[in-house]
Amino acid sequence: MKWFLIFWAGPIVFLGGWYWLSYYDMSFGIFMLSRQVHDLTFELYGEALGIPPETIPPLVARAIAVDSLVVFAILAFRKRKSIIAWWKARQALNSSPSDLASKESLSSAP
């Protein structure tokens, strides 16, 4: 499961880092991080897909969000027993405030 998360998060972090650095033209002398490459990349993808280049980043963000939901659903399914046990223990602590009251904790004021 650890490798599954690494292979899922790795490309997302790489793509997000490249997008952010190239969008703000923080190239550090590396051509791949320049704004020229950023614009050219989205222009090529836009031509290949037949859509305006400005619409690609929101589509990619939506795809990452859906993929993330699927990954977390798989994780939750695999860990469902421990999640259910944690939830039951949490609910048992908050079950009834009357159990927490005792004669010593109650006020003796008239």
N, C-alpha and C positions, 0 to 999 in steps of 0.2 A: 504494500500500500504506500510505503514511503517513496518508492521509485515512481509509482503512478502519479503521486503529487508533484514530484520533481519534474517529471516529463510533461506534466500539465502546466505547472507554473513557470518553468524555464522559458518556453517560447513567449509566454504572455509578458514576462518581465523584460525579455530581450526586445520584443516588439514595442512595448510601452516606453522603454528607455530610448530606443532608436527614435520613435515618433516624437517624444518630448524634446530630446536633444536636437534633432534635425528641425523641428518646428520653430524652436527658438534660436536656431543657427549657432549652437554651441559645439563647434566642430573640433576644437582642440587640435587643429591641423589635420584631421582625418577627413578625407573627402566624403566618405559615406555618411558622415554626420552633418553635412552642409545642407543648407536650405535648397540649393540647386537639385541635389539628389532627392530630397523630400518632394519637391514639386514635380520633378521628372517621374518619380515612382508613381505618384498618384495620377499623373497625366497618362502614363502608359496603362495603368490599371483601368482608368476611366475609359480610354479608347477600346481596350480589350473587352470590357463589360458593356460598353455602349451607354454609360451613364456619366453625369458630370463628376469631375474629380472631387468636388466639395462634399458629395454625398457618401463617399467611401468611408471616411473615419467614423461617422455615426453607425454605419452598417457593421463595421468591424467591432465597435464597442458593444453593439447589441448582440452580436454573435458570441463575443467573449462572455457577456453576462449570461446568456442562455447556457453556454458550455459550463460556466461556473456553477450554475444551478444544478445541472446534471451531475457534475462531479460531487457537489455537496450532498445531493440526494443519494448517490451511491455510497458515500461515506456514512451518511446517517443510516442507511439500510444495513450496512455492515456492522455498525456500532449500536444497533437498535436496542439490544439487551441492556447495555450499560447506560444508554440514554434513558430508557424506561425506568431502570433502577434509580438513577439520579433523580428523575422527575418524581417518582413515588417518595423518595426520601425527602425531597424538598417540600412536597405537599404534606407529608406527615409532620414536618416542623411547623408549617403554617396552618395546620388543620383546624384547631379550635383554640381561640385565646382563653376560653374558660378553663382549659387544662393548666394554663400557666398561672392562673390566679390561685393564691393560697391565703389562708387566714393571716399569715405574717405580712403579706404584701398588701393587704387591704387596709384602708384607713380606719382608725377607730374613732374618728371625730363624730360628734353627735349629729 
